């Protein structure tokens, strides 16, 4: 299997690939916790134009990971996005990090993480709000993230962790 992670612009094609991942991730991850109707409602109300506009903001970057040319994961980095109580004297970057369960393996995780970390090398702190039962939680902790506090995560306000990682300037 050929794995590649690449920067993607906020275009119809890029957002279509992103939506393929989001739809599959949400349907699979929350199927035992959230009603099919709520999941369907969330997916139906997803706005591609809004996402294109968000991704074309110069503070945001989208990285999509492909396995044999099929979109299987993504990282969205949002510069200047802080968490409640975040230090005001630090540059912060929010990370959304998702890999479809069937592609959650070392090669895919490392490919996406390497690109995301390189894209955030200018920041002081990378942070994320990750679903408490997300299988990527352990990988992020192994990669250097620490749990800052318990939280709730979008889109369904389920238990999550706010994780952060200090980026060293070596």
C-alpha atoms as a printed R data frame, in Angstrom:
    type eleno elety resid chain resno       x      y      z
1   ATOM     1    CA   UNK     A     1   0.000  0.000  0.000
2   ATOM     2    CA   UNK     A     2   1.370  3.405 -0.999
3   ATOM     3    CA   UNK     A     3   0.865  6.006  1.764
4   ATOM     4    CA   UNK     A     4   1.373  9.701  1.071
5   ATOM     5    CA   UNK     A     5   0.410 12.791  3.062
6   ATOM     6    CA   UNK     A     6   0.236 16.077  1.232
7   ATOM     7    CA   UNK     A     7  -0.846 19.649  1.682
8   ATOM     8    CA   UNK     A     8  -4.230 20.233  0.087
9   ATOM     9    CA   UNK     A     9  -5.793 23.522 -0.896
10  ATOM    10    CA   UNK     A    10  -9.312 24.555 -0.030
11  ATOM    11    CA   UNK     A    11 -10.867 23.553 -3.341
12  ATOM    12    CA   UNK     A    12 -13.876 21.469 -4.328
13  ATOM    13    CA   UNK     A    13 -11.634 18.424 -4.845
14  ATOM    14    CA   UNK     A    14  -9.733 18.870 -1.579
15  ATOM    15    CA   UNK     A    15 -12.911 19.400  0.422
16  ATOM    16    CA   UNK     A    16 -14.569 16.417 -1.303
17  ATOM    17    CA   UNK     A    17 -11.679 14.218 -0.119
18  ATOM    18    CA   UNK     A    18 -11.935 15.720  3.363
19  ATOM    19    CA   UNK     A    19 -15.678 15.044  3.481
20  ATOM    20    CA   UNK     A    20 -15.174 11.407  2.456
21  ATOM    21    CA   UNK     A    21 -12.979 10.999  5.529
22  ATOM    22    CA   UNK     A    22 -15.244 12.986  7.867
23  ATOM    23    CA   UNK     A    23 -18.356 11.087  6.813
24  ATOM    24    CA   UNK     A    24 -16.709  7.691  7.310
25  ATOM    25    CA   UNK     A    25 -15.020  8.718 10.578
26  ATOM    26    CA   UNK     A    26 -18.183 10.154 12.146
27  ATOM    27    CA   UNK     A    27 -20.332  7.218 11.025
28  ATOM    28    CA   UNK     A    28 -17.867  4.645 12.370
29  ATOM    29    CA   UNK     A    29 -16.607  6.366 15.519
30  ATOM    30    CA   UNK     A    30 -19.938  7.448 16.956
31  ATOM    31    CA   UNK     A    31 -22.274  4.703 15.682
32  ATOM    32    CA   UNK     A    32 -22.616  3.045 19.111
33  ATOM    33    CA   UNK     A    33 -22.902  6.338 21.019
34  ATOM    34    CA   UNK     A    34 -25.056  8.633 18.903
35  ATOM    35    CA   UNK     A    35 -28.303  7.904 17.081
36  ATOM    36    CA   UNK     A    36 -28.201  7.338 13.323
37  ATOM    37    CA   UNK     A    37 -30.519 10.326 12.968
38  ATOM    38    CA   UNK     A    38 -28.099 12.686 14.769
39  ATOM    39    CA   UNK     A    39 -25.188 11.408 12.684
40  ATOM    40    CA   UNK     A    40 -27.179 11.784  9.469
41  ATOM    41    CA   UNK     A    41 -28.237 15.307 10.511
42  ATOM    42    CA   UNK     A    42 -24.608 16.286 11.168
43  ATOM    43    CA   UNK     A    43 -23.456 14.895  7.814
44  ATOM    44    CA   UNK     A    44 -26.340 16.463  5.872
45  ATOM    45    CA   UNK     A    45 -25.624 19.884  7.377
46  ATOM    46    CA   UNK     A    46 -21.927 19.836  6.530
47  ATOM    47    CA   UNK     A    47 -21.207 22.919  4.417
48  ATOM    48    CA   UNK     A    48 -18.433 22.461  1.814
49  ATOM    49    CA   UNK     A    49 -18.392 26.197  0.900
50  ATOM    50    CA   UNK     A    50 -17.859 27.162  4.531
51  ATOM    51    CA   UNK     A    51 -14.988 24.661  4.796
52  ATOM    52    CA   UNK     A    52 -13.399 25.947  1.562
53  ATOM    53    CA   UNK     A    53 -13.522 29.491  2.950
54  ATOM    54    CA   UNK     A    54 -12.071 28.322  6.271
55  ATOM    55    CA   UNK     A    55  -9.249 26.435  4.565
56  ATOM    56    CA   UNK     A    56  -8.410 29.386  2.340
57  ATOM    57    CA   UNK     A    57  -7.748 31.477  5.443
58  ATOM    58    CA   UNK     A    58  -3.969 31.837  5.509
59  ATOM    59    CA   UNK     A    59  -3.913 30.737  9.164
60  ATOM    60    CA   UNK     A    60  -5.254 27.279  8.294
61  ATOM    61    CA   UNK     A    61  -3.673 24.305  6.553
62  ATOM    62    CA   UNK     A    62  -5.122 20.990  5.420
63  ATOM    63    CA   UNK     A    63  -3.037 17.855  5.036
64  ATOM    64    CA   UNK     A    64  -4.700 14.751  3.621
65  ATOM    65    CA   UNK     A    65  -3.223 11.265  3.807
66  ATOM    66    CA   UNK     A    66  -3.908  8.906  0.927
67  ATOM    67    CA   UNK     A    67  -3.538  5.123  0.789
68  ATOM    68    CA   UNK     A    68  -3.299  3.980 -2.807
69  ATOM    69    CA   UNK     A    69  -4.763  7.352 -3.819
70  ATOM    70    CA   UNK     A    70  -7.819  7.004 -1.522
71  ATOM    71    CA   UNK     A    71  -8.259  9.648  1.228
72  ATOM    72    CA   UNK     A    72  -7.850  7.934  4.620
73  ATOM    73    CA   UNK     A    73  -6.846 10.643  7.088
74  ATOM    74    CA   UNK     A    74  -6.391 14.349  7.570
75  ATOM    75    CA   UNK     A    75  -4.785 16.977  9.707
76  ATOM    76    CA   UNK     A    76  -6.135 20.503  9.907
77  ATOM    77    CA   UNK     A    77  -3.890 23.064 11.562
78  ATOM    78    CA   UNK     A    78  -5.342 26.364 12.742
79  ATOM    79    CA   UNK     A    79  -2.702 28.916 13.707
80  ATOM    80    CA   UNK     A    80  -3.574 31.377 16.430
81  ATOM    81    CA   UNK     A    81  -6.381 29.209 17.798
82  ATOM    82    CA   UNK     A    82  -6.129 28.896 21.567
83  ATOM    83    CA   UNK     A    83  -7.886 26.788 24.161
84  ATOM    84    CA   UNK     A    84  -9.588 28.111 27.313
85  ATOM    85    CA   UNK     A    85  -6.897 29.420 29.636
86  ATOM    86    CA   UNK     A    86  -4.112 29.121 27.051
87  ATOM    87    CA   UNK     A    87  -1.042 31.283 27.616
88  ATOM    88    CA   UNK     A    88  -1.327 34.619 25.805
89  ATOM    89    CA   UNK     A    89   2.427 34.975 25.318
90  ATOM    90    CA   UNK     A    90   2.723 31.780 23.240
91  ATOM    91    CA   UNK     A    91   1.940 31.020 19.605
92  ATOM    92    CA   UNK     A    92  -0.669 28.265 19.527
93  ATOM    93    CA   UNK     A    93  -1.841 25.963 16.773
94  ATOM    94    CA   UNK     A    94  -4.939 23.806 17.000
95  ATOM    95    CA   UNK     A    95  -4.724 20.369 15.385
96  ATOM    96    CA   UNK     A    96  -7.548 18.173 14.119
97  ATOM    97    CA   UNK     A    97  -5.984 14.748 13.519
98  ATOM    98    CA   UNK     A    98  -8.102 11.945 12.057
99  ATOM    99    CA   UNK     A    99  -7.300  8.570 10.490
100 ATOM   100    CA   UNK     A   100  -9.954  6.089  9.457
101 ATOM   101    CA   UNK     A   101  -9.909  2.994 11.687
102 ATOM   102    CA   UNK     A   102  -9.110  0.528  8.915
103 ATOM   103    CA   UNK     A   103  -5.991  2.579  8.004
104 ATOM   104    CA   UNK     A   104  -4.841  3.312 11.549
105 ATOM   105    CA   UNK     A   105  -1.395  1.758 11.328
106 ATOM   106    CA   UNK     A   106   2.144  2.917 12.023
107 ATOM   107    CA   UNK     A   107   2.919  3.980  8.462
108 ATOM   108    CA   UNK     A   108  -0.257  6.066  8.074
109 ATOM   109    CA   UNK     A   109   0.045  7.685 11.503
110 ATOM   110    CA   UNK     A   110   3.705  8.558 11.001
111 ATOM   111    CA   UNK     A   111   3.113  9.955  7.515
112 ATOM   112    CA   UNK     A   112   0.340 12.297  8.653
113 ATOM   113    CA   UNK     A   113   2.023 13.263 11.926
114 ATOM   114    CA   UNK     A   114   5.345 14.065 10.236
115 ATOM   115    CA   UNK     A   115   3.644 16.523  7.855
116 ATOM   116    CA   UNK     A   116   1.515 18.070 10.604
117 ATOM   117    CA   UNK     A   117   4.469 18.559 12.928
118 ATOM   118    CA   UNK     A   118   6.554 20.107 10.152
119 ATOM   119    CA   UNK     A   119   3.703 22.484  9.293
120 ATOM   120    CA   UNK     A   120   3.436 23.540 12.945
121 ATOM   121    CA   UNK     A   121   7.161 23.941 13.564
122 ATOM   122    CA   UNK     A   122   6.746 27.732 13.821
123 ATOM   123    CA   UNK     A   123   4.443 27.498 16.826
124 ATOM   124    CA   UNK     A   124   5.129 27.191 20.551
125 ATOM   125    CA   UNK     A   125   2.252 24.857 21.437
126 ATOM   126    CA   UNK     A   126   0.189 22.411 19.378
127 ATOM   127    CA   UNK     A   127  -3.075 21.447 21.022
128 ATOM   128    CA   UNK     A   128  -6.054 19.285 20.188
129 ATOM   129    CA   UNK     A   129  -9.377 18.245 21.647
130 ATOM   130    CA   UNK     A   130  -9.690 14.506 21.041
131 ATOM   131    CA   UNK     A   131 -12.578 12.145 21.734
132 ATOM   132    CA   UNK     A   132 -11.753 10.092 24.848
133 ATOM   133    CA   UNK     A   133 -12.298  6.801 22.981
134 ATOM   134    CA   UNK     A   134 -10.385  7.786 19.841
135 ATOM   135    CA   UNK     A   135  -7.780  5.118 19.032
136 ATOM   136    CA   UNK     A   136  -5.336  7.900 18.047
137 ATOM   137    CA   UNK     A   137  -5.193  9.144 21.643
138 ATOM   138    CA   UNK     A   138  -2.372  6.753 22.571
139 ATOM   139    CA   UNK     A   139  -0.392  7.635 19.453
140 ATOM   140    CA   UNK     A   140  -0.627 11.350 20.235
141 ATOM   141    CA   UNK     A   141   0.494 10.725 23.820
142 ATOM   142    CA   UNK     A   142   3.414  8.613 22.546
143 ATOM   143    CA   UNK     A   143   4.274 11.475 20.177
144 ATOM   144    CA   UNK     A   144   4.676 13.896 23.073
145 ATOM   145    CA   UNK     A   145   1.217 15.277 23.780
146 ATOM   146    CA   UNK     A   146   0.137 15.479 27.402
147 ATOM   147    CA   UNK     A   147  -3.397 15.580 28.757
148 ATOM   148    CA   UNK     A   148  -4.115 19.079 29.988
149 ATOM   149    CA   UNK     A   149  -7.721 18.548 31.073
150 ATOM   150    CA   UNK     A   150 -10.978 16.726 30.474
151 ATOM   151    CA   UNK     A   151 -13.288 18.369 27.966
152 ATOM   152    CA   UNK     A   152 -16.151 17.792 25.533
153 ATOM   153    CA   UNK     A   153 -15.607 17.426 21.816
154 ATOM   154    CA   UNK     A   154 -17.550 18.507 18.753
155 ATOM   155    CA   UNK     A   155 -19.762 17.634 17.086
156 ATOM   156    CA   UNK     A   156 -21.693 15.671 19.743
157 ATOM   157    CA   UNK     A   157 -20.245 17.038 23.012
158 ATOM   158    CA   UNK     A   158 -18.913 13.662 24.130
159 ATOM   159    CA   UNK     A   159 -16.131 13.230 26.725
160 ATOM   160    CA   UNK     A   160 -12.732 14.182 25.383
161 ATOM   161    CA   UNK     A   161  -9.288 15.314 26.419
162 ATOM   162    CA   UNK     A   162  -7.593 18.576 25.697
163 ATOM   163    CA   UNK     A   163  -4.029 17.611 24.784
164 ATOM   164    CA   UNK     A   164  -1.070 19.893 24.285
165 ATOM   165    CA   UNK     A   165   2.497 19.591 23.134
166 ATOM   166    CA   UNK     A   166   5.233 22.133 23.601
167 ATOM   167    CA   UNK     A   167   7.329 22.479 20.469
168 ATOM   168    CA   UNK     A   168  11.037 22.769 21.191
169 ATOM   169    CA   UNK     A   169  13.002 25.310 19.178
170 ATOM   170    CA   UNK     A   170  16.162 23.288 18.589
